[in-house]
């Protein structure tokens, strides 16, 4: 739950967090809450000098303007940490004002000397600024190409602390932005929702603004996009604090003789909070990149990224703070607990920035007009040498006859390059990305392994050399099709409760096809269900209970089963779509020789976990199943009329969430490239992605109107098919347990017999 990805950004986050904890402890924050001056003295005398000394006020500003020469991604990392620490005062509006002024300086104005001086003072901490985001001031021509402003606007965050105000003046498309000194206008304090930062209404009575203070920004939406980006970054800090606080409390709070974190309802609440915080971090990070990378080049892409951040991240802060209070219970509702401060600040951010519905509508309009954000990963310089080598090797395979290409790709380790040789190439994350790009460039397609993609890692890790040589080449080339005999009628997500039994058979007494003379083995009996491809598979992976007296997770063995063996009956299951992808498989004294046991007898659970882990990773990588944001946009465009406000908002929320899920994959890749752990990404993407595909199908089906009553259309089928997505590969409820226990450290519910 952090915007930081690289080692440098992680170090920056740690530094800011340490400074905030030392300089703005809880006692300081509470003194601001109780202060009559809304903490102006504390900010001016203690916090502002410290922020300047740390270089945080000018972190994003060019060195020529007194800044540190970094950019908005670095500022976003710092803003997140200051929000996590609930640092009071004027940092956020001052940093935003600096970004706006710096953009105006590069916007082409003839004389920017006065603005340059203001930016330098902001970076040095000798000026504090505020930015008005709510229009209201009128503007007319003034002397010497300046403006005269008149009227009032607000509330303005931090106006009561500010020496300098950046204000919107004028109506609609003619709106300008002006920089005025606080002493030249009237600043009327308001009782703010946020108790740690003041808000005020600003009034001007025929105030002349010289031409040098009228800002030239590169597009009308720049200011709102910058504000959305920095507000979203702070919102990530608020959401992260709420998740950490709720999970920590759930670990120690006792009810009914056990920690409340063992209760599934609490565990799932915390897990959903984590997914919201992860999505928020993804879109806020991308908005900061977009504002930094696309200035003057791709305003639509920048504004789309900012709209997605405003839609997803601010609401995540509000919802996570709310859910935190629910986990805390009565104590969370008290004045003394900091949860109320975080909830109040999140609400204040939402109110000042504008409703999430309006931002969602903006995201939809931009997406419908073709605005996009690239999701490719920019590789470091060392990728060039890797690319030359990979390109040469793949060119030789591409030149071979089509019939030989799959085998040569498998033999060269290109199908699973992350695995050790000879089944892979021991490829680093960087090499894997280059290989994927070069495979696309050469038009080579690796075989679709299906369930074999889950089998291969288990055999590489636990299989004998003989098993590997027998099965892996054919699997990697796509010649062998696998199915998975895991789930049972009474053992789906609770796989350890399986009842299929395997009985030991010694010597020649077993009989049966496929058994070596003189060799022992096992007879498997039981029923498996929800088995994909069972009618087509040549081989199956199967787990069965070999010691019924052992604890649930012990006494299970992992077998490779020839699907042509006597005693196997496959019965197709007709699904709600009318198709029969799934099957029941009945095993009646099916003989499996000893040399087809993978791993140790009674040690199959750890082998199965390797398979399940790869299944969940695979599903999280292929989350759309043909139902994504592009499909929704196509359907909306196909309506042939301007979408109404309600549809625009719904579409914008879905498009923004889909963008966030895509970004989670990009961030996981970048983490691997930088050597940091991907963290929650796999499980979070699985939970979010499968539910997202259902929501897209639901919306597209609803938009088909009365035709939705006709079965056989794309969306009538999709709305039925996608019901399976939140069941297969581990139900949503099981995935939420995994997130709660493995990622948040919540205690497991010790069920009897475990």
Secondary structure, DSSP 4 states (H G I P E B T S, - for coil): --S--SHHHHHHHHHHHHHHHHHS-HHHHHHHHH-TTTTHHHIIIIIHHHHHHTT-TTTTS-GGGTS-S--HHHHHHHHHHHHHTT--SSHHHHHHHHHHHHHHHTTT-S--HHHHHHHHHHHHTS--EEE--S--EEEEE-GGG-EEEEEEEEEEETGGG-SEEEEEESSGGG-EEEEEEGGGSEEEEE--SSTTS-EEEEEEEEEEE-GGGEE--SSTTHHHHHHHHHHHHHHHHHHHHHHHHHHHHHHH-EETTEEGGGSHHHHHHHHHHHHHHHHHHHHHHHHHHHHHH-TTT-HHHHHHHHHHHHHHHHHHHHHHHHHHHHHHGGGGGSSSSTHHHHHHHHHHHHHHH--HHHHHHHHHHHHHTT-------PPPTTHHHHHHHHHHHHHHHHTS-HHHHHHHHHHTT-TTTTSPTTTS----HHHHHHHHHHHHHHT------TTHHHHHHHHHHH--HHHHHHHHHHHHTT-S-EEEE--BTTBSS-GGG---EEEEE-GGGG--TTPPTT--EEEEEEEE-S-TTTTT-SEEEEEEES-TTS-TTSSEEEEEEETTSTTEEEEE---TTS----EEEEEEEEEEEGGGEESSTTBHHHHHHHHHHHHHHHHHHT--TT-SHHHHHHHHHTT-SPPPHHHHHHHHHHHHHHHHHHHHHHHHHHHHHHT---TTHHHHHHHHHHHHHHHHHHHHHHHTGGGGGSTTSHHHHHHHHGGGTTTTTS-HHHHHHHIIIIIS-PPP---TT-
